[in-house]
Amino acid sequence: MGRVTERRRTLRVRDGAVTTRPDTLVAEEPLEVRLNGRPLAITMRTPGDDFALAAGFLVSEGVIGEGSEVQSIVYCAGATEDGVNTYNVVDLKLAPGVDVPDVTLERNVYTTSSCGLCGKASLDAVRTTTRHPVADIPPVRITPALLSDLPGRLREAQRVFDRTGGLHAAALFSPEGELLDIREDVGRHNAVDKLVGRALTDGRLPLSETILLVSGRASFELVQKAVMAGIPVLAAVSAPSSLAVDLAAESGLTLVGFLRGSSMNVYAGDHRIVLDRAAGRD
């Protein structure tokens, strides 16, 4: 199986001084996801948590919504013509009786680490109906102060980032700010899929009492993944896209962007944010 990090020789220039030394880089390899033996998607990812990544991807595609719908997830033996197992091909087999939506098999997706939606036929194909609608049962209410603490906790838990500086991270927190799970990957969408896939196999979907925090921006795709997993709050340290805000508003998701220090923008679902009313709002 591929390693999470690799070493490469580098030429370093610092204030005119030149040295040669090895540098630790995050590994990036392709992963082909097969569904019932049929090729479905290819994504560039950081090796590790591959089964969770495949399961989370299929949750976001609306193929599965419960762990009982998965019969098995395995690496494909003899993935190459000479019979070598590259550990870069995963086959997820659905349990008997689980239907496969036609829209999933009508396309062959190529997913890069920066954009998981490349190859989508249309926006309508993305707006898959979730099995776990975002709801307030039980109600999730959080303060700006609690949200402000989360990026620091995320950063402290990024073990691979400390060695490489080249990974995105996604983390699940409780409404009280407890870190529940964290995953790292070269692709922010992969990191979220790994979280959701792990929750699926652990029987924890929907994630209706969690906060999802992502490094970087909040794209439409990340909002979609949060909605498909029943996550009520998505926070990002950078900006959301206009389509991400639209989908969050339509789905009842609380979307927070530019979460930096004590500052943040709430773009949708502000009813879950406990504000100091005495301070007033513009």
N, C-alpha and C positions, 0 to 999 in steps of 0.2 A: 504494500500500500504506500502511496506517496507520502512524503513527509510534509509537515506544516511549514517548515522553514528549510532553506538551502543556503549554502555558502558559495560566494563568488568572489574572485579576485577583483579588487578595485584599485584605481589610482586616485589617491586623495591629494588635493591641493588645498592647503590652509595657509593663508597669509604668505603666499609665495613658496612655502615649503612643500616639497613633493615626497609622498611616501606611498608604499605599496602594502596593502593589507587585505585580509579577507573581510567581507561584509556579510551580515545575515539578512537574507531576503525572504519575503513570504513566498511560498510555493503557489503556483497557479497551474492547474491542469484541467483538461476538459472532462466533464462527466456526462455521459449519455444516459438518459433516463428512458427505460423501456416499460411499457405497460402491457401486462399479459404477453410478454415476448415481442411486442411490436415497438419499434423505435418511436419515441414521442418528442423528446427535446434534448438539446445539448446546451450545457451551460459551462462557462469557465468559472472554476471555484477553487478554494483552498481545500485540499484533501482533508478528510475528517468529518465525522457526523454525516456521511454520505446517505445512509438509510433515512435519517431524519430529514435531510435535504430533499430527498425524493418524495417522502411522505408529505412534507410541508408544501412542496410544489403542487402536488395533486389536491391538497386541501384548497389552495388558492385558485386552482383551476375548477373547483366545484365537482371533482370526480369522487372524492371521498370526504366524509365528515366525522367518521367514528373509527376507532381502532379496530373494531370488529369487522370492518369492511375490507381489511387487509389480510390476506392469507399468508403471504410471505414477502420478504424483501431480501434479495441475494445479489452478490456480485456474479456476473456472468462468467462461467468457466469457459476457457478457450475464447477469449474476447477477440483475439487476433487470428489471422489465417494459420499461423503456425501453432495455435493452441495455447499461447501464453495468456495468462490472466493479468490484465493491466490494472485491475481494480479501478478502472475508469468507466465501467459499464454496470449499471444497476438495473435489475428487473424487479418491478413491483407487481405481484400477482394479486388480483382482487379475489375476495372470498366468493364462493359460489352464490349466484343470484344477484350480485351487485352489477348494476347496469353501467355501461360506459357511455357518457354523453357523446353524441355524434360530433359536436363541434370540436371536441378535444382531439379526435382522430382525423379530422378533415384537414389539419394543418401539420406541418413539420416545423417546429419552432427552433430557431437558432438564437440562443440567449447569450449576450455578452455580459461581462462582469459589471458593466456600467448601466445597462439598459435591458431589463428583463422582458420588455414588451416588444422587442423587435420581432417582426413576423406576424403580429396580430392582424387578422384580416380586417377587423373593424372595431370600433369602440364598443359596439353592442356585444361582441364576443367576449370583451373584458368584463362587462357588467353582469357577471354570473350571479345568480341568486344564491345567497348564502344559506347554509343550513343553520347558522347560528346568528340570527339578527342581533345587532347591537341594542341592548336594552338596559333599563335601570333596575333590574331585579337580580341582586339587591342593588340599591343606589350606590354609586361611587362618587364621592365628593373629596376633592383635594385642594390644598392651599397652594398659592404661588410659592410660599417658602419651601414646601416639600418638593415641588417640582424643581426649584433652584438647586437643591442638593443632589439631584439625580445624576447630572452629567459628571460630577466629581466622583461619584460612586461607580459609575460606568467606567470611567478612565482608570480608576484604581484596580478594576478587575480585568483590564485588558492585558493579559500576560504576554500574548504573542506580539501585540502592538509595541510593547516596551522593547522588544528585541529587533523589530523590523521597521516600525513606523509606517507600515503600508497596509493596514487592515481597517475595514469598517467593523462596527460592532452593533449588535442589537441586544437589548436586555429587557427582561420582564421584571417589573416591580409590583409589590402589593400596594394597595391604597395607603398603607402606613409607611411606605418607602423601603420595605425590605426587598433586597435583591433575591429574586426567585430563580433566575436563570440568565445566562449570557452566552452568546455565540459570536465568533469572529469569522470573517471571510473577506476575500478581495471584493466581493459583490455585496452591497448592503441588502439586496433582495434575497441573496442566498442566506445571509445571517438570520433574517427573519424567518425564512422557510425552515431553517434548522431549529429555531425555537418552536415554531408551530408543529413541525413534525415530531419533535420530542414530546410535546404536550399531547399530541394525538396518540402516540404509542403508550404514553403513561396514563391515558384515560382522563386527561384534564381539560379536554375541550367541552364546551366553549370556555375561553379565557375571559369570562365576564367580570372578574374582579381583579383585573391587572391593568398596569400602565406599560405601554410599549415605548421604549426610548431608543432612537436610532441616531448613530453618528451621521453627520452630513445632512442632506436635504430630505424633504418629505415629498416623494413623487406620488403620482397617481397610483402606481403599482403598489407602493408600500401601504397606502391607505386601503387599497383593495384587499391586500393580505390581512391587514388588521380587521377589516370588516368580515372577511370570510372566517376568521377565527373567533369572532364575537368579542374582540377587544374593544373596550369603550373609550380608551384614551391613547392617542398617539402623540408623542412629543419628539421634536427633532431640534438639533442644535443649529440647523441652518434653515433656509427658506423652503416653503412649500410651493408647488405649482398651482396655477389657477384651477386646473382640472382636479387636483388633489383636494382643494378646498371645496369644490362643487360636490365631489363624491362624499366627502366627510359630512357636509351639510345635509345631503340627501339621505345618508345612512344613519344619522344620529350620532356620529362619532365626534368626540372632542379632539380637535386638532390644534396643537401648539407648535409654533415655529420660533426660530431665533431664540432658543432657550440658552441664555448665556448669563451666568451670574444671577442677579435678581431681576433681570429683564427678560421679557418674553412677549410674543404676540399670540393671542388666542383667535383663531380664524373660524372656528365652528364649535358648537357644543359648549358654550361658556357656562351653561347651567351647572356643569360639574365642577366649576372652579369657585371655591369659596373666597369671595372678595371682601375687602374691608369697605363696606358701603359708605363709611364716613369719609373716605378719601375721594369718593365720587368718580364718575367716569365721563370722558368727553363724548 
